[in-house]
Amino acid sequence: MHSSTSTSSLWRPWTPITQQAGSLRIVEARGNRVRDAEGKWYLDAISGVLNASCGHGHPRLIEAASRQFEQLVHYDPMVSSHDPAETLASRLAELLPGELNETCLLNSGSEATEAALRIALQYWRNIGEDRNRVITFEAAYHGTTYLAQQLSGLPFTASEWAPPFPIEHIALPAAPCAMRTEESADALIALFAKALETGPPAAAVMVEPLLGLGGCVVLPAGFLARLRQLCDQHGALLILDEVFCGFGRTGRMFGFDHDGITPDIVTMSKGISGGYLPLAAVTVTSSIKETFIREPIAQGLRYGHTTGGHAVASNVANAVLDVMADEKLVENSAAQGATLLEGLRKLESSPLITDVRGLGLVVAIEADSPESAADIAAAAAQAGVMTRHERGVIRIAPPLTITDDDTAEALQKISGAVDIAAAAHR
């Protein structure tokens, strides 16, 4: 029996219950487009759940999944290893810089955050130091499991439970539109320096290369390199959350590649399997993993999940890496992203738009109010382009397979949507 507030038994996350009745239903996806139940096709400018980096229905990824389904679906990762996971871990070690050689495979970005924090805090115990303080951005988003939620100061991820270890949140020193300047870089580094210099020694600093759900904030050039130096100076581990940025989203393979640094721990998900199957990874340096051999209780990582490193998901991830290389998707992300950003920056002349910013194939249009953003997103959808808006920011993050024609279409229709919304607000 259905209640008066819903016509579905499906309880969707992140969506107010009163808004779930009669909402859009996607029934098919091909390439860079999706179709709703009414038969209307849309250019997918949000990559499914920001993870369809290779587009929808890619034959090589489907073939990789089908082949592995027939051979071995999965087996207990505590009892046995298997080739797809071993191969993926080896390829990540080759792909990542420095001594980032040791990978634990999981199912989601939130799980990767949990694992990364457990590893970081246990590392200090393993080497006999009492460190458990973590420093992160107030506008961070690292997932919604217990530990991950504690890291965020965003209103929609607020936790009702006390953190199990000290967490210090760093607020942005300026509005997102002003965060791309050298002055903002200096102010931001000063805040992290103060946090590291005061209080007990920090165990880790965990940040995203680009603040995703925190407003699609593009951080100042060189910030991560300076943060790396700060962490080295104070002995803190640097954890980079590449769940959203990793695998080409920002126009480089990883977001930290823009600054040419090597973190101590990296979390990855979303693009790692192109959204075809749940998969995530945490990669750490060899020196961190070696301390777990001496760890007194389990002599290893006391964290894992039934389907972590699933054989089919791992095989698809290996195929994703092949597709990205063969189709030059990282290069395409940089090129199409630059065109998209240049075209959308013309919208800053609109009275509804306060800023347009981006890096690679993640571009944000900041409106003058959440209502304006909602109206623009609705007009874009009506024109046939799916975007995503949160708290006044419209995010555009299409698959890395987007073509010149797709980009031109997105520019035309999103620009038209801003004009329609502006006319309605007069």
FENHU-V851930 format. One record per residue. N is the residue number from 1. OMEGA is omega in whole degrees, -180 to 180 (NA if undefined). Layout:
n=N omega=OMEGA
n=N omega=OMEGA
//
This chain:
n=1 omega=-177
n=2 omega=177
n=3 omega=-179
n=4 omega=-176
n=5 omega=-176
n=6 omega=175
n=7 omega=-177
n=8 omega=175
n=9 omega=-180
n=10 omega=178
n=11 omega=-176
n=12 omega=180
n=13 omega=172
n=14 omega=-177
n=15 omega=177
n=16 omega=-176
n=17 omega=-178
n=18 omega=-180
n=19 omega=-173
n=20 omega=-179
n=21 omega=174
n=22 omega=-177
n=23 omega=-178
n=24 omega=176
n=25 omega=180
n=26 omega=-175
n=27 omega=-177
n=28 omega=177
n=29 omega=178
n=30 omega=178
n=31 omega=-179
n=32 omega=-175
n=33 omega=177
n=34 omega=-179
n=35 omega=178
n=36 omega=-176
n=37 omega=179
n=38 omega=178
n=39 omega=-179
n=40 omega=178
n=41 omega=179
n=42 omega=166
n=43 omega=-175
n=44 omega=-179
n=45 omega=174
n=46 omega=173
n=47 omega=180
n=48 omega=173
n=49 omega=-178
n=50 omega=-175
n=51 omega=-177
n=52 omega=-172
n=53 omega=-180
n=54 omega=-177
n=55 omega=-176
n=56 omega=174
n=57 omega=-179
n=58 omega=-173
n=59 omega=-179
n=60 omega=179
n=61 omega=176
n=62 omega=179
n=63 omega=179
n=64 omega=178
n=65 omega=-178
n=66 omega=-180
n=67 omega=-179
n=68 omega=176
n=69 omega=-177
n=70 omega=-175
n=71 omega=-179
n=72 omega=180
n=73 omega=-180
n=74 omega=173
n=75 omega=-174
n=76 omega=-178
n=77 omega=176
n=78 omega=-177
n=79 omega=-171
n=80 omega=171
n=81 omega=174
n=82 omega=-172
n=83 omega=-178
n=84 omega=-180
n=85 omega=179
n=86 omega=180
n=87 omega=-179
n=88 omega=180
n=89 omega=179
n=90 omega=-179
n=91 omega=176
n=92 omega=178
n=93 omega=178
n=94 omega=-175
n=95 omega=-175
n=96 omega=-176
n=97 omega=172
n=98 omega=-178
n=99 omega=174
n=100 omega=-170
n=101 omega=-169
n=102 omega=-172
n=103 omega=170
n=104 omega=-177
n=105 omega=-176
n=106 omega=-174
n=107 omega=-172
n=108 omega=178
n=109 omega=178
n=110 omega=177
n=111 omega=179
n=112 omega=176
n=113 omega=179
n=114 omega=-178
n=115 omega=-179
n=116 omega=180
n=117 omega=177
n=118 omega=180
n=119 omega=-177
n=120 omega=-177
n=121 omega=178
n=122 omega=178
n=123 omega=-179
n=124 omega=176
n=125 omega=-180
n=126 omega=-178
n=127 omega=172
n=128 omega=177
n=129 omega=-178
n=130 omega=177
n=131 omega=177
n=132 omega=-179
n=133 omega=-180
n=134 omega=-180
n=135 omega=-179
n=136 omega=177
n=137 omega=172
n=138 omega=-179
n=139 omega=-180
n=140 omega=167
n=141 omega=-178
n=142 omega=179
n=143 omega=-175
n=144 omega=167
n=145 omega=-167
n=146 omega=-178
n=147 omega=-179
n=148 omega=-178
n=149 omega=-179
n=150 omega=-177
n=151 omega=-173
n=152 omega=173
n=153 omega=179
n=154 omega=-175
n=155 omega=-175
n=156 omega=175
n=157 omega=-177
n=158 omega=-180
n=159 omega=179
n=160 omega=-176
n=161 omega=-178
n=162 omega=178
n=163 omega=-179
n=164 omega=177
n=165 omega=-177
n=166 omega=178
n=167 omega=179
n=168 omega=-178
n=169 omega=179
n=170 omega=178
n=171 omega=176
n=172 omega=-178
n=173 omega=-179
n=174 omega=176
n=175 omega=-179
n=176 omega=-179
n=177 omega=-179
n=178 omega=-174
n=179 omega=-176
n=180 omega=-177
n=181 omega=177
n=182 omega=178
n=183 omega=178
n=184 omega=177
n=185 omega=179
n=186 omega=-179
n=187 omega=-179
n=188 omega=179
n=189 omega=178
n=190 omega=179
n=191 omega=178
n=192 omega=178
n=193 omega=179
n=194 omega=180
n=195 omega=180
n=196 omega=-176
n=197 omega=-177
n=198 omega=-180
n=199 omega=180
n=200 omega=-180
n=201 omega=-178
n=202 omega=175
n=203 omega=-174
n=204 omega=167
n=205 omega=-179
n=206 omega=-179
n=207 omega=170
n=208 omega=176
n=209 omega=175
n=210 omega=-177
n=211 omega=-173
n=212 omega=-179
n=213 omega=177
n=214 omega=176
n=215 omega=-177
n=216 omega=-176
n=217 omega=176
n=218 omega=-178
n=219 omega=-177
n=220 omega=176
n=221 omega=179
n=222 omega=-178
n=223 omega=-176
n=224 omega=178
n=225 omega=179
n=226 omega=177
n=227 omega=176
n=228 omega=179
n=229 omega=178
n=230 omega=180
n=231 omega=177
n=232 omega=-179
n=233 omega=-176
n=234 omega=176
n=235 omega=-180
n=236 omega=174
n=237 omega=176
n=238 omega=178
n=239 omega=178
n=240 omega=179
n=241 omega=-180
n=242 omega=-178
n=243 omega=180
n=244 omega=-172
n=245 omega=-172
n=246 omega=177
n=247 omega=167
n=248 omega=-174
n=249 omega=-175
n=250 omega=-179
n=251 omega=169
n=252 omega=-178
n=253 omega=176
n=254 omega=-179
n=255 omega=-178
n=256 omega=178
n=257 omega=179
n=258 omega=-180
n=259 omega=176
n=260 omega=-178
n=261 omega=175
n=262 omega=176
n=263 omega=176
n=264 omega=-179
n=265 omega=178
n=266 omega=172
n=267 omega=-176
n=268 omega=173
n=269 omega=180
n=270 omega=-174
n=271 omega=-176
n=272 omega=177
n=273 omega=178
n=274 omega=-178
n=275 omega=-176
n=276 omega=177
n=277 omega=180
n=278 omega=179
n=279 omega=175
n=280 omega=-180
n=281 omega=169
n=282 omega=178
n=283 omega=-178
n=284 omega=177
n=285 omega=180
n=286 omega=-178
n=287 omega=176
n=288 omega=-178
n=289 omega=-177
n=290 omega=180
n=291 omega=-179
n=292 omega=174
n=293 omega=-180
n=294 omega=-179
n=295 omega=-164
n=296 omega=-172
n=297 omega=-175
n=298 omega=-175
n=299 omega=-180
n=300 omega=-177
n=301 omega=179
n=302 omega=180
n=303 omega=179
n=304 omega=-177
n=305 omega=-177
n=306 omega=-176
n=307 omega=178
n=308 omega=-178
n=309 omega=-179
n=310 omega=-173
n=311 omega=-179
n=312 omega=179
n=313 omega=180
n=314 omega=179
n=315 omega=176
n=316 omega=179
n=317 omega=176
n=318 omega=177
n=319 omega=177
n=320 omega=179
n=321 omega=178
n=322 omega=-179
n=323 omega=-179
n=324 omega=180
n=325 omega=-175
n=326 omega=-178
n=327 omega=178
n=328 omega=-174
n=329 omega=177
n=330 omega=178
n=331 omega=179
n=332 omega=177
n=333 omega=180
n=334 omega=-176
n=335 omega=-179
n=336 omega=178
n=337 omega=179
n=338 omega=178
n=339 omega=180
n=340 omega=-179
n=341 omega=180
n=342 omega=-180
n=343 omega=-177
n=344 omega=178
n=345 omega=176
n=346 omega=-179
n=347 omega=-179
n=348 omega=176
n=349 omega=179
n=350 omega=179
n=351 omega=-179
n=352 omega=-171
n=353 omega=180
n=354 omega=-180
n=355 omega=170
n=356 omega=-175
n=357 omega=179
n=358 omega=178
n=359 omega=-175
n=360 omega=-179
n=361 omega=164
n=362 omega=-178
n=363 omega=180
n=364 omega=173
n=365 omega=180
n=366 omega=-179
n=367 omega=-178
n=368 omega=179
n=369 omega=174
n=370 omega=180
n=371 omega=178
n=372 omega=180
n=373 omega=179
n=374 omega=180
n=375 omega=179
n=376 omega=179
n=377 omega=179
n=378 omega=179
n=379 omega=177
n=380 omega=178
n=381 omega=178
n=382 omega=179
n=383 omega=177
n=384 omega=176
n=385 omega=179
n=386 omega=173
n=387 omega=179
n=388 omega=-179
n=389 omega=178
n=390 omega=174
n=391 omega=174
n=392 omega=-179
n=393 omega=177
n=394 omega=-178
n=395 omega=177
n=396 omega=-177
n=397 omega=-177
n=398 omega=175
n=399 omega=180
n=400 omega=178
n=401 omega=-178
n=402 omega=-177
n=403 omega=175
n=404 omega=-179
n=405 omega=178
n=406 omega=-179
n=407 omega=178
n=408 omega=178
n=409 omega=180
n=410 omega=179
n=411 omega=-178
n=412 omega=-174
n=413 omega=178
n=414 omega=176
n=415 omega=177
n=416 omega=179
n=417 omega=178
n=418 omega=178
n=419 omega=180
n=420 omega=-180
n=421 omega=-180
n=422 omega=179
n=423 omega=180
n=424 omega=-177
n=425 omega=-179
n=426 omega=NA
//
